[in-house]
Amino acid sequence: MAVEEEGLRVFQSVKIKIGEAKNIPPYPGPNKMRDCYCTVNLDQEEVFRTKTIEKSLCPFYGEDFYCEIPRSFRHLSFYIFDRDVFRRDSSIGKVAVKKEDLQKYHGKDHWFPLQPVCADSEVQGKVHLELRLSEVITDSGVICHKLATRVLECQDLPIVNGQCDPYAAVSLLGPSRSEAKKTKVKRKTNNPQFDEVFFFEVTKPLSYTKRHFDVEEDDVDKLALKVDLWNASNLKFGDEFLGEVRVPLKVLGQSGVHDAWYFLLPRDNGHKSLKADELGSLRLNIVYTEDHVFPTEHYNPLRDLLLQSAHVEPVSASTAHILGEVCREKQEAAVPLVRLFLHYGKIVPFLSAIAHAEINRTQDPNTIFRGNSLTSKCIDETMKLAGMHYLRVTLKPIIDEICTDHKPCEIDPVKLKESENLDTNRENLRQYVDRIFNVITSSGVSCPTVMCDIFFALRESAASRFQVDPDVRYTAVSSFIFLRFFAPAILSPNLFHLRPHHPDPCTSRTLTLISKTIQTLGSLAKSKSANFKESYMAAFYDYFNEQKYADAVKNFLDLISSSARWDQKSIETPIMLKEGSVKLVIKRFDAKGSGRFMIKRAQGRNRFGLKNFKKRWFRLTNHEFTYHKTKGEGALCSIPIENILAVERLEEESFKMKNMFQVIQPERALYIQANNCVEARDWIDILTKVSQCNRKRLSTYHPSAYLNGHWLCCKLSADAAPGCTPCTGGLPANIQLDVDGDRETERIYSLYSTYMAKLVKMQEACGSKSVYDGPEQEEYSTFVIDDPQETYKTLRLVISAVQTLEQQHMQYKRDKFRKTKYGSQEHPIGDQSFQCYIRQQSESSTYSI
């Protein structure tokens, strides 16, 4: 969710890895162990909670959390709680990181010491105050001063125990002054509107004799106004403190008027400080991002350069590839690049280009995509985005069952519990592996189209580069779909949103064993048992040392690497995807366009009957759909895949027969009857899969046949009438992403800006390679530069586009600095991040991003 700021959108997001806690103080009882969970809070608002780790003083959580932050906040806080089933959970300690300090820990694992949780320090929200010092003439004609304090409203107060019934207590601090005045309680709101005024006598006439009111006018600057916010509680423990503000009266200045918003602050209650690690510590990895996004026209130059990357020769000289070269981690570049290219429908040509280049640089087919290259990171990220639904429908049911049933599956004799049987555990594990293997290898028709297109490109490039290796076309694909997609999802289902939390240790061990076995099955390695260091895993793998498993993997890989984009010609023979015997009738159009059924007329019949449906052998490859009189004979008819315009069910009323579907082409339609409903679904799925990227696919169709001069569905008489029913979407193979292209381009700009020094050094490297033909200088050896001149041209354009955006950001900051008032609702007094910003701006006349 973005906040609008004068034509600019501001996005805040945070990604957190909650690792583990250690050295939690023991429970004060005979058991000593604790059942701990961790919460993530924006100020006092809980936004995430881990699962509870039982009976541990060093709980491991291993959970990831990501969220878009929809509001302003001051602290990102983490609380460790001890669960108690009989009473309220007790807090052990907390970590509170100020917003302005988040960048210190950006992307790095860090151990944070837990601090004590004190009710007086748990504050959030802000209050709007108006102070006015006025002269008052007493009855005796003497002038004194009174302070009018108006408490207008509060915002974002914390909700305490499910409620917030706030009131304010106002008092004037000074010599012998402790009088407090209270507002009315505002029920059931954390944004109370008070609008109440309180008056305080600030100075008395000098003739006044009571000494404790004897304050000279010069002493007014020593006074302060205190406003406490409280939650009116019905509990016996009393009202809960929500925060306080202290306003020195010297802010009134010469005008005698002060109107400002204040952040509520904790109060100092003399809480003794504890030694470091006395409450334990918590390991966290925090990535906080704040994107300031301009209107789209600002990004046109940089975005155009990025989207042209697939067509740059060589691709190593492209804008996107250069980003991967200068970033410290390839993952930094991969995330925004993939989202941007997906948003604009350019991901397949881009990944095909960089994958082709990487394969051509690879010397050994056994090392394809082994490193953490830009190609592998981008494909990983694409699979995570495009394949999330695919993972859910494929793996989630059985992963849920494994996590719920807790069947023992330990096969390491050393780790076996006394109550467990090794043979029983092996059988449990074998059944799980078999089921997961079967659901994966039968899921090819559900694989998203964009993933299939990428796998097609990998397969073609690898087979072309290593023509002597017959298996490279499989291993190039399996290294991603098994090694980087299915195996990690099985190992850590919470990271792929298949489970809400990290599994318990026993289940995690089961998933580890399954993942290792599935990964090895998918690798098609020559010697499978040799892949395992552990003898018990090698022995277990003997269960799967059969050719049927290798065949199933190859058939699956053949299907998911069959692209429906026919502008490329395969260098390989057609891949057989499905075949079988079914009945059919053909509807053709003659030269005049009138529809007629071309079948052998059944003797004595003038309409369609069972004899008009001939049993034929159908065969589907990634190139064509054919049918034959019998298996092994020549094709009676061949339909190129690109000519399939739709594949839909045919309503039973057409021929009074079940399990019928139609394959619609430009000039004819095949009406086909499968042997059963499952077979019909299989044929529809796989035909839809291989044809769903055809450019001329229909948007509407006729769900019934054209008989007796009209369509049975819509009753139209014209046999060429457009369809009356929208075509089904087919499989959920394509992805719909909520991607903001401008925001992703802004993130890419930020990366370029961060690594500007590397861009300049890469320019120097291009010059060095162009001038000197000798050994490459060591400082430039980290860059991949295939064409120095083309790379230099791209770098010059990138630097120019980045510098233009940088100037626009600096101008925006200058304008904002001039317009922003400290103490406004957007920047209340006590906003330390804004105070730091003011100091930076006042200390320098130049502005950096």
C-alpha positions in Angstrom: 0.0 0.0 0.0 1.5 3.3 -1.1 1.3 6.7 0.6 0.9 9.6 -1.8 3.2 12.6 -1.3 2.8 15.4 -3.9 2.7 13.2 -7.0 5.2 10.6 -5.5 4.2 7.3 -4.1 6.0 5.9 -1.0 6.1 2.2 -0.4 7.4 0.5 2.8 8.1 -3.2 3.1 10.0 -5.4 5.4 11.3 -9.0 5.0 12.4 -10.8 8.2 14.1 -14.1 8.9 13.4 -15.0 12.5 16.2 -17.5 13.2 16.5 -18.6 16.8 16.8 -17.4 20.4 19.5 -18.6 22.9 20.2 -18.4 26.6 16.6 -17.7 27.6 16.5 -17.6 31.4 15.0 -20.8 32.9 11.5 -21.0 34.3 11.6 -20.5 38.1 10.3 -24.0 38.9 11.4 -27.7 38.8 10.9 -28.0 35.1 12.9 -24.9 34.1 12.1 -25.4 30.4 9.9 -22.8 28.6 7.4 -22.9 25.7 8.4 -19.8 23.7 7.0 -18.0 20.7 8.1 -14.8 19.0 6.0 -11.9 17.7 6.7 -9.2 15.2 5.2 -5.8 16.0 5.0 -2.4 14.3 5.3 -0.3 17.5 2.8 -2.1 19.7 0.7 -3.7 16.9 1.4 -7.4 16.5 1.6 -8.3 12.8 3.0 -11.8 12.9 3.5 -14.7 15.4 5.7 -17.8 15.1 4.7 -21.2 16.2 5.5 -22.1 19.8 8.7 -24.1 20.4 8.1 -26.3 23.4 10.4 -27.2 26.2 13.5 -25.2 25.1 15.7 -22.4 26.4 17.2 -22.0 22.9 14.2 -22.2 20.6 14.8 -22.4 16.8 12.1 -20.8 14.8 13.4 -20.6 11.2 10.5 -18.6 9.9 10.3 -15.9 7.2 7.9 -13.0 7.2 7.2 -10.4 4.6 4.7 -7.5 4.6 3.9 -4.2 3.0 3.7 -1.6 5.8 0.6 0.5 5.3 1.3 3.2 7.9 4.1 5.2 9.6 5.9 3.5 12.5 8.7 4.3 14.9 10.0 0.9 16.0 10.1 -2.6 14.6 9.8 -4.8 17.6 10.2 -8.5 18.5 8.8 -10.0 21.7 9.6 -13.4 23.1 6.7 -14.8 25.1 6.4 -17.8 27.4 3.1 -19.6 26.8 1.1 -20.4 29.8 -2.1 -22.5 29.3 -3.5 -21.5 32.7 -2.9 -17.7 32.7 -1.9 -14.9 30.5 1.3 -15.5 28.5 4.3 -13.7 30.0 6.8 -11.7 28.1 10.5 -12.6 28.6 12.2 -9.8 26.6 12.1 -7.8 23.5 14.1 -6.3 20.7 13.1 -2.9 19.5 14.8 -1.4 16.4 14.2 2.2 15.6 13.1 2.9 12.1 16.1 5.1 11.4 18.4 2.3 12.5 17.0 -0.5 10.3 19.5 0.2 7.5 22.4 -0.7 9.9 21.3 -4.3 10.0 20.1 -4.5 6.4 20.3 -8.0 5.0 22.7 -9.3 7.7 22.3 -11.9 10.4 22.6 -10.2 13.7 22.2 -11.3 17.3 20.2 -8.8 19.3 20.2 -8.9 23.1 16.7 -9.1 24.6 15.7 -6.1 26.7 13.2 -6.1 29.6 9.6 -5.4 28.8 8.3 -2.6 31.0 4.8 -1.3 30.8 6.1 2.3 31.1 8.2 1.9 27.9 5.5 0.2 25.7 4.2 3.3 23.9 3.1 4.3 20.5 1.0 7.0 18.8 1.0 10.8 18.8 -1.0 13.7 20.3 -2.0 17.1 19.0 -1.6 20.0 21.5 -2.2 23.7 21.4 -0.7 26.0 24.0 -1.5 29.6 24.5 0.0 32.0 27.1 -2.2 35.0 27.8 -2.3 37.9 30.2 -5.2 38.0 32.7 -6.2 41.0 34.8 -7.2 40.1 38.3 -10.0 41.8 40.2 -7.5 44.0 41.9 -6.2 45.1 38.5 -2.9 43.2 38.7 -1.7 41.4 35.6 -0.8 37.7 35.8 -0.3 35.0 33.1 -2.4 31.9 32.5 -1.6 29.0 30.2 -4.5 27.6 28.1 -3.7 24.0 27.1 -5.9 22.4 24.5 -5.7 18.6 24.0 -7.2 18.1 20.5 -6.7 14.5 19.5 -4.5 11.4 19.5 -3.7 8.9 16.7 -2.5 5.3 16.6 -2.7 4.6 20.3 -2.0 1.0 21.2 -4.8 -1.5 21.9 -4.3 -3.0 25.3 -5.9 -6.4 26.0 -8.3 -6.0 23.1 -9.5 -2.5 24.1 -8.5 1.1 24.1 -10.5 3.5 26.3 -8.1 6.5 26.5 -8.0 9.7 28.5 -5.4 12.4 29.0 -4.0 13.8 32.2 -2.5 17.3 32.0 -0.3 18.9 34.6 2.1 21.8 34.9 5.6 20.9 36.2 7.6 23.4 38.2 8.2 24.4 41.8 5.5 22.8 43.9 3.3 22.3 40.9 1.8 18.8 40.4 -1.8 19.5 39.8 -3.3 17.2 37.1 -6.5 17.7 35.1 -8.1 14.9 33.1 -10.1 14.7 29.9 -13.1 12.6 29.6 -12.6 8.9 28.7 -13.2 8.1 25.0 -14.5 4.6 24.8 -13.5 2.0 22.2 -11.1 4.1 20.0 -7.4 4.4 19.6 -7.9 7.7 17.7 -9.7 9.7 20.3 -11.0 13.2 19.6 -10.8 15.1 23.0 -10.8 18.8 22.1 -10.7 19.9 25.7 -9.1 23.0 27.2 -7.4 23.3 30.6 -6.1 26.5 32.3 -3.1 26.8 34.5 -1.8 29.9 36.4 1.8 30.4 35.4 2.8 33.6 37.3 1.4 35.4 40.3 1.7 39.1 41.3 4.9 39.7 43.3 2.9 41.0 46.2 1.4 37.5 46.6 2.7 36.2 49.9 2.5 32.4 49.6 6.0 31.4 48.7 5.3 28.2 46.8 3.4 30.2 44.1 6.1 32.9 44.0 7.3 32.5 40.4 8.8 35.4 38.6 8.1 35.9 34.9 11.7 35.2 34.1 11.2 31.7 35.5 8.5 30.7 33.0 11.1 29.1 30.8 11.8 26.6 33.6 8.3 25.3 33.6 7.0 22.4 31.5 3.6 21.0 30.6 3.2 17.2 30.9 0.5 15.2 29.1 0.0 11.6 30.1 -2.2 9.2 28.1 -3.9 6.4 29.9 -6.1 3.5 29.1 -9.1 3.3 31.5 -9.1 -0.2 32.7 -11.7 -2.2 34.7 -9.0 -4.5 36.0 -7.8 -4.5 39.6 -4.3 -3.6 38.5 -5.3 0.0 37.5 -5.1 2.0 34.4 -2.4 1.3 31.8 0.1 3.9 30.8 0.1 4.7 27.0 2.7 7.4 26.8 3.7 10.9 27.8 4.8 14.2 26.4 6.7 17.0 28.1 6.6 20.4 26.5 8.9 23.1 27.9 7.1 26.4 28.0 10.0 28.2 26.4 8.6 26.8 23.1 6.0 29.6 23.4 8.6 32.2 22.5 7.5 35.8 21.9 4.2 34.9 20.3 3.0 33.0 23.3 1.3 30.4 21.0 2.4 26.8 20.2 0.5 24.3 18.0 2.1 21.0 17.3 1.9 17.2 17.1 4.1 15.2 19.5 5.1 11.5 19.5 4.2 9.9 22.8 7.4 8.8 24.7 8.1 6.3 27.5 8.6 7.5 30.9 11.7 7.1 33.0 10.7 5.0 36.1 14.2 4.2 37.3 14.1 0.7 35.9 17.5 -0.9 36.6 19.4 -1.9 33.5 20.3 -5.6 33.1 23.6 -6.9 31.8 23.9 -7.9 28.2 22.5 -11.3 27.4 20.9 -11.6 30.9 17.6 -12.3 29.2 19.1 -14.1 26.2 19.4 -13.0 22.6 17.5 -13.3 19.3 19.0 -13.9 15.8 17.3 -11.9 13.1 17.9 -10.9 9.5 16.0 -7.7 8.6 15.6 -6.2 5.1 13.6 -2.9 5.3 12.9 -1.2 2.0 11.4 2.2 1.3 10.6 3.0 -2.3 9.9 6.6 -3.5 8.2 6.1 -6.8 7.8 8.9 -9.3 5.1 9.0 -12.1 5.8 6.5 -14.9 7.2 8.9 -17.4 10.3 9.5 -15.2 11.3 5.9 -15.7 10.9 5.6 -19.5 14.6 5.9 -20.4 15.8 3.3 -17.9 12.9 1.0 -18.4 13.3 1.0 -22.2 16.9 0.0 -21.8 16.0 -2.8 -19.5 13.3 -4.3 -21.7 15.5 -4.3 -24.7 18.0 -6.5 -22.9 16.9 -9.8 -24.6 17.7 -8.3 -28.1 21.1 -6.9 -27.3 24.1 -8.8 -28.9 25.9 -10.1 -27.0 23.4 -10.3 -24.1 26.3 -9.6 -21.6 26.3 -6.1 -22.9 22.6 -5.6 -22.0 21.4 -3.3 -19.2 19.8 -6.2 -17.2 22.9 -8.4 -17.4 25.1 -5.5 -16.3 23.0 -5.0 -13.2 23.8 -8.6 -12.3 27.5 -7.9 -12.8 27.7 -5.0 -10.4 25.4 -6.1 -7.6 27.1 -7.7 -4.6 24.6 -10.6 -4.6 22.9 -11.9 -7.8 19.7 -12.2 -5.9 19.5 -8.5 -5.4 19.3 -8.0 -9.2 17.2 -11.1 -9.9 14.1 -10.1 -7.8 13.2 -6.7 -9.4 14.4 -7.9 -12.9 12.1 -10.9 -12.9 9.1 -9.0 -11.7 9.7 -6.2 -14.2 10.1 -8.7 -17.2 7.1 -10.7 -16.0 5.0 -7.6 -15.8 5.8 -6.6 -19.4 5.6 -10.2 -20.8 9.4 -10.2 -21.6 10.6 -12.8 -19.2 11.0 -15.8 -21.6 13.1 -14.1 -24.3 15.3 -12.5 -21.6 15.9 -15.7 -19.7 16.4 -17.6 -23.0 19.1 -15.1 -24.0 21.1 -15.2 -20.7 20.7 -19.0 -20.4 22.0 -19.5 -23.9 25.0 -17.3 -23.2 25.8 -19.1 -20.0 25.5 -22.6 -21.6 27.8 -21.5 -24.3 30.4 -20.5 -21.7 30.1 -23.9 -20.0 32.7 -26.5 -20.9 31.3 -29.5 -19.0 27.7 -30.6 -19.4 27.8 -31.9 -15.8 28.3 -28.4 -14.5 25.4 -26.6 -16.2 23.8 -24.0 -13.9 25.7 -25.3 -10.9 26.8 -21.8 -9.8 24.7 -18.9 -8.4 24.7 -17.0 -11.7 22.2 -14.4 -12.7 20.5 -17.0 -14.9 20.0 -19.5 -12.1 18.8 -16.8 -9.7 16.4 -15.3 -12.2 14.9 -18.7 -13.1 14.6 -19.5 -9.4 12.7 -16.3 -8.8 10.5 -16.9 -11.8 9.5 -20.4 -10.6 8.7 -19.0 -7.1 6.4 -16.4 -8.6 4.9 -18.3 -11.5 4.8 -21.7 -9.8 3.2 -21.0 -6.4 -0.2 -22.2 -7.4 1.4 -25.2 -9.2 3.2 -26.1 -6.0 0.0 -25.8 -3.9 -2.1 -28.1 -6.1 0.7 -30.6 -6.5 2.4 -30.9 -3.1 0.3 -29.2 -0.4 -2.2 -32.0 0.2 0.4 -34.6 0.9 2.7 -32.2 2.8 -0.2 -31.4 5.0 -0.8 -35.1 5.6 2.9 -35.6 6.5 2.9 -32.7 9.0 -0.4 -33.9 10.6 0.1 -37.7 10.8 3.7 -37.6 12.3 4.5 -41.1 11.1 8.0 -42.2 12.1 10.3 -42.3 9.1 13.8 -42.3 10.6 16.0 -44.8 8.7 19.3 -44.0 10.3 19.9 -46.8 12.8 21.9 -44.4 15.0 19.0 -42.0 15.4 16.3 -44.6 15.7 14.2 -44.4 18.9 13.8 -47.5 21.1 10.1 -47.7 20.4 10.5 -47.5 16.6 11.0 -50.4 14.1 13.5 -49.8 11.2 11.5 -51.8 8.6 8.3 -50.0 9.5 10.0 -46.6 9.2 11.4 -47.5 5.8 8.0 -48.6 4.6 6.5 -45.3 5.8 9.2 -43.3 4.1 8.9 -45.4 0.9 5.2 -44.8 0.7 5.6 -41.0 1.1 8.4 -40.9 -1.5 6.3 -42.9 -3.9 3.3 -40.8 -3.5 5.1 -37.5 -3.9 7.1 -38.8 -6.9 3.8 -39.9 -8.6 2.1 -36.6 -8.0 5.1 -34.7 -9.3 5.6 -36.8 -12.5 1.9 -36.7 -13.3 1.6 -33.0 -12.8 3.1 -31.9 -16.1 -0.1 -30.6 -17.6 -0.4 -28.2 -14.7 3.0 -26.7 -15.0 2.6 -23.0 -15.8 3.2 -22.1 -19.4 5.9 -19.5 -18.7 7.9 -22.2 -16.9 7.5 -24.6 -19.8 8.7 -22.0 -22.2 11.8 -21.4 -20.1 12.5 -25.1 -19.8 12.0 -25.4 -23.6 14.7 -22.8 -24.1 17.1 -24.5 -21.6 16.6 -27.9 -23.3 17.2 -26.5 -26.8 20.3 -24.6 -25.8 21.8 -27.5 -23.8 21.1 -30.0 -26.5 22.6 -27.8 -29.2 25.8 -27.1 -27.1 26.4 -30.7 -26.0 25.1 -32.8 -28.9 27.1 -35.8 -27.8 25.4 -36.1 -24.4 21.9 -37.5 -24.9 20.9 -36.8 -21.3 21.8 -33.1 -21.2 18.4 -32.1 -22.5 16.9 -33.6 -19.3 19.5 -32.6 -16.8 19.4 -28.9 -17.9 15.7 -28.9 -16.9 15.8 -31.3 -13.9 18.5 -29.1 -12.3 15.8 -26.5 -11.9 12.4 -28.2 -11.5 13.7 -30.9 -9.1 16.8 -29.4 -7.5 15.6 -25.8 -7.1 11.8 -26.1 -7.1 10.3 -29.3 -5.8 13.1 -30.5 -3.4 13.4 -27.1 -1.6 9.6 -26.9 -1.3 9.5 -30.3 0.3 12.4 -29.5 2.6 11.0 -26.1 3.8 7.3 -25.9 3.0 6.9 -22.8 5.1 9.2 -20.8 2.7 7.0 -21.7 -0.2 3.7 -20.9 1.6 2.7 -24.6 1.8 2.7 -24.5 5.6 2.2 -21.5 8.0 5.3 -22.4 10.1 8.5 -24.3 10.1 7.8 -28.0 10.8 8.7 -29.6 14.1 12.1 -31.4 14.3 10.6 -34.9 13.7 8.6 -33.9 10.6 11.4 -31.8 9.4 13.7 -34.9 9.4 11.0 -36.8 7.4 10.8 -34.1 4.8 14.6 -33.9 4.6 14.8 -37.6 3.8 12.0 -37.3 1.2 13.6 -34.2 -0.4 17.0 -36.0 -0.8 15.4 -39.0 -2.4 13.2 -36.9 -4.8 16.2 -34.8 -5.7 18.2 -37.9 -6.6 15.4 -39.5 -8.5 15.0 -36.3 -10.6 18.7 -36.0 -11.3 18.9 -39.0 -13.6 22.5 -39.6 -12.4 24.2 -42.7 -13.7 25.0 -44.1 -10.3 22.2 -43.1 -7.9 23.4 -44.8 -4.7 26.8 -43.2 -5.1 25.1 -39.8 -4.6 24.5 -40.6 -1.0 27.2 -40.2 1.6 25.2 -42.1 4.1 25.0 -45.9 3.7 21.4 -46.1 5.0 20.3 -43.7 2.3 22.1 -45.7 -0.4 20.4 -48.9 0.9 17.0 -47.1 1.0 17.4 -45.9 -2.6 17.5 -49.5 -3.8 13.7 -49.5 -3.6 13.7 -47.0 -6.5 16.5 -48.5 -8.6 14.0 -49.4 -11.4 13.8 -48.2 -14.9 10.2 -47.2 -14.5 11.3 -44.3 -12.2 13.8 -43.0 -14.8 11.2 -43.3 -17.6 8.6 -41.4 -15.5 11.1 -38.6 -14.9 12.0 -38.4 -18.6 8.3 -38.3 -19.7 7.6 -35.6 -17.1 10.6 -33.5 -18.3 9.6 -34.0 -21.9 6.1 -32.7 -21.2 7.1 -29.6 -19.2 9.9 -28.7 -21.7 7.5 -28.8 -24.7 6.9 -25.2 -25.6 3.8 -24.0 -27.5 5.7 -21.1 -29.0 6.3 -22.3 -32.5 8.4 -19.4 -33.8 11.4 -21.6 -32.8 12.2 -24.9 -34.6 13.2 -27.7 -32.4 16.5 -29.4 -33.2 15.2 -32.7 -31.8 12.7 -35.3 -32.9 9.1 -34.8 -31.8 8.4 -35.8 -28.2 5.5 -38.2 -27.7 3.2 -36.8 -25.0 0.2 -39.1 -25.1 -1.4 -41.8 -27.2 -4.4 -44.1 -27.0 -7.5 -45.5 -28.7 -10.7 -43.3 -28.8 -13.7 -42.8 -31.0 -14.2 -39.8 -33.3 -16.3 -38.1 -35.9 -15.0 -35.3 -38.1 -16.9 -32.1 -39.0 -15.5 -30.5 -42.2 -16.3 -27.4 -44.2 -16.6 -27.6 -48.0 -15.5 -24.9 -50.4 -18.8 -23.0 -50.0 -18.5 -23.0 -46.3 -21.4 -25.3 -45.5 -20.8 -27.7 -42.8 -21.1 -31.4 -43.4 -19.9 -34.5 -41.5 -17.4 -36.6 -43.4 -18.1 -40.1 -42.1 -18.9 -43.4 -43.5 -22.7 -43.5 -43.7 -24.2 -46.4 -41.6 -26.4 -48.5 -43.8 -30.1 -47.9 -43.3 -29.5 -44.7 -41.2 -30.0 -41.1 -42.0 -28.6 -39.6 -38.8 -25.6 -40.3 -36.6 -25.4 -43.6 -34.7 -22.8 -45.6 -32.9 -21.4 -46.9 -36.2 -20.6 -43.4 -37.3 -18.0 -43.2 -34.5 -14.9 -45.0 -35.6 -12.3 -46.1 -33.2 -8.9 -44.6 -34.0 -5.5 -44.5 -32.5 -4.6 -41.0 -31.4 -1.0 -39.7 -30.9 0.0 -36.4 -29.5 3.5 -35.0 -29.7 4.8 -31.5 -29.0 4.6 -30.9 -32.8 1.3 -32.4 -34.0 -1.9 -34.3 -33.1 -2.5 -37.3 -35.3 -4.9 -40.2 -35.6 -4.3 -43.6 -37.2 -6.5 -46.5 -38.2 -4.5 -48.7 -35.8 -1.4 -48.3 -33.7 1.7 -48.3 -35.8 0.1 -47.4 -39.1 0.5 -44.2 -41.0 -1.4 -41.1 -40.0 -4.8 -40.7 -41.5 -4.8 -37.0 -40.4 -2.2 -34.7 -38.9 -3.1 -31.5 -37.1 -0.2 -29.1 -36.3 -0.3 -27.9 -32.7 -0.4 -24.3 -33.9 -3.8 -25.0 -35.6 -5.6 -26.1 -32.5 -7.8 -23.1 -31.6 -9.6 -24.5 -28.6 -10.1 -27.8 -26.7 -13.5 -28.0 -24.9 -16.0 -30.5 -23.6 -19.0 -31.3 -25.9 -22.4 -31.4 -24.2 -23.9 -34.8 -23.9 -27.1 -33.8 -25.8 -25.2 -33.5 -29.1 -24.9 -37.2 -29.7 -26.5 -38.6 -26.5 -23.0 -39.9 -25.5 -20.8 -39.2 -22.5 -17.2 -38.2 -22.2 -17.0 -36.2 -25.4 -14.8 -33.3 -26.2 -13.9 -31.3 -29.3 -10.7 -30.1 -30.8 -11.5 -27.0 -32.8 -9.3 -26.0 -35.8 -9.6 -23.1 -38.4 -11.5 -25.3 -40.9 -12.9 -28.2 -39.1 -13.6 -29.7 -35.7 -12.9 -33.1 -34.3 -15.6 -34.6 -32.0 -14.0 -37.2 -29.9 -15.3 -39.7 -27.3 -13.0 -40.9 -24.6 -13.4 -44.3 -22.9 -14.1 -42.7 -19.5 -14.3 -39.4 -17.7 -10.7 -39.6 -16.4 -9.3 -40.2 -19.9 -11.4 -37.3 -21.3 -10.0 -35.0 -18.7 -6.5 -36.1 -19.4 -6.8 -35.5 -23.1 -8.4 -32.1 -22.6 -5.7 -31.1 -20.1 -2.8 -32.1 -22.2 -4.2 -30.7 -25.5 -5.0 -27.4 -23.8 -1.5 -27.4 -22.3 0.4 -27.7 -25.6 -1.9 -25.3 -27.5 -2.7 -22.6 -25.0 -0.1 -20.1 -26.3 -1.3 -20.3 -29.9 -1.9 -16.8 -31.2 -5.3 -17.4 -32.8 -6.9 -19.3 -29.9 -10.6 -18.7 -29.8 -12.3 -16.7 -27.0 -15.8 -18.3 -27.6 -17.0 -21.7 -28.8 -20.2 -23.7 -29.3 -20.6 -26.3 -26.4 -22.9 -28.4 -28.6 -22.8 -29.8 -32.1 -24.2 -28.3 -35.3 -27.0 -30.7 -36.3 -30.2 -30.5 -38.4 -29.3 -27.0 -39.7 -28.6 -25.3 -36.4 -26.4 -25.2 -33.4 -28.0 -27.2 -30.6 -26.7 -24.8 -28.0 -27.7 -21.3 -29.2 -30.1 -22.4 -32.1 -28.3 -20.2 -34.6 -28.7 -21.5 -38.1 -25.4 -20.2 -39.5 -22.8 -22.9 -39.1 -20.1 -20.2 -39.2 -21.7 -18.3 -36.4 -19.2 -17.2 -33.6 -19.3 -19.2 -30.4 -22.0 -18.5 -27.8 -20.0 -19.5 -24.7 -16.6 -18.2 -23.4 -13.8 -20.6 -23.7 -12.6 -22.0 -20.4 -9.3 -20.7 -19.2 -7.8 -24.1 -19.4 -5.3 -24.9 -16.7 -4.2 -22.3 -14.2 -1.0 -22.3 -16.1 -0.5 -18.6 -16.7 0.2 -16.3 -13.8 -1.4 -13.1 -12.7 1.0 -10.9 -10.7 0.2 -7.7 -8.9 3.4 -6.0 -10.1 4.0 -2.3 -10.1 6.4 -1.8 -13.0 7.4 1.7 -11.9 8.2 0.5 -8.4 10.4 -2.3 -9.8 12.2 0.1 -12.1 12.7 2.4 -9.0 14.3 -0.5 -7.2 16.6 -1.2 -10.1 17.6 2.4 -10.2 18.4 2.3 -6.5 20.7 -0.7 -7.1 22.5 1.1 -9.9 22.8 4.1 -7.7 24.2 2.1 -4.8 26.8 0.4 -7.1 27.6 3.4 -9.2 31.3 3.0 -8.3 31.2 -0.5 -9.9 29.5 0.8 -13.0 32.4 3.3 -13.4 35.0 0.5 -12.8 33.2 -1.6 -15.4 33.6 1.3 -17.9 37.3 1.3 -17.1 37.4 -2.5 -17.7 35.8 -2.0 -21.1 38.4 0.6 -22.0 41.2 -1.7 -20.7 40.0 -4.6 -22.8 39.6 -2.5 -25.9 43.1 -1.0 -25.7 45.2 -3.8 -24.3 45.1 -7.3 -25.8 47.2 -8.8 -23.1 46.2 -10.6 -19.8 43.2 -9.1 -18.0 43.9 -6.9 -15.0 42.9 -8.6 -11.8 40.6 -5.8 -10.6 38.5 -6.2 -13.7 38.4 -10.0 -13.8 35.1 -10.3 -12.0 33.2 -8.7 -14.9 31.9 -10.7 -17.8 32.6 -8.5 -20.9 32.3 -10.3 -24.2 32.1 -7.1 -26.3 33.9 -4.1 -24.7 32.5 -1.6 -27.2 28.9 -2.6 -26.9 29.1 -2.9 -23.1 30.7 0.6 -22.9 27.8 2.0 -25.0 25.2 0.5 -22.7 27.1 1.6 -19.6 27.1 5.2 -20.8 23.3 5.1 -21.4 22.7 3.4 -18.0 24.8 6.0 -16.1 23.1 8.8 -17.9 19.6 7.5 -17.0 20.6 6.8 -13.4 22.1 10.3 -12.9 18.9 11.9 -14.4 16.7 10.0 -11.9 19.2 10.9 -9.1 18.8 14.6 -9.8 15.0 14.2 -9.7 15.2 12.5 -6.3 17.5 15.3 -5.0 15.2 18.0 -6.3 12.2 16.3 -4.6 14.1 16.1 -1.3 15.0 19.8 -1.5 11.4 20.7 -2.2 10.2 18.5 0.6 12.7 20.0 3.1 11.5 23.5 2.3 7.8 22.6 2.7 7.9 20.3 5.7 7.2 21.7 9.1 8.6 19.9 12.2 5.7 19.3 14.5 3.2 18.7 11.7 1.0 15.7 11.7 3.3 14.0 9.2 6.5 14.8 11.2 5.6 15.1 14.9 8.1 16.4 17.4 10.1 13.5 18.7 10.5 12.1 15.1 14.1 11.2 15.4 14.4 10.0 11.8 13.2 13.4 10.6 15.6 15.2 13.1 18.5 13.2 11.6 17.3 14.3 8.1 17.1 18.0 9.1 20.7 17.8 10.5 21.9 16.2 7.3 20.3 18.9 5.2 21.5 21.8 7.3 25.1 20.5 7.4 25.4 20.3 3.6 24.2 22.1 0.6 24.4 18.9 -1.5 21.9 16.1 -1.2 22.6 12.4 -1.6 20.2 9.6 -2.1 
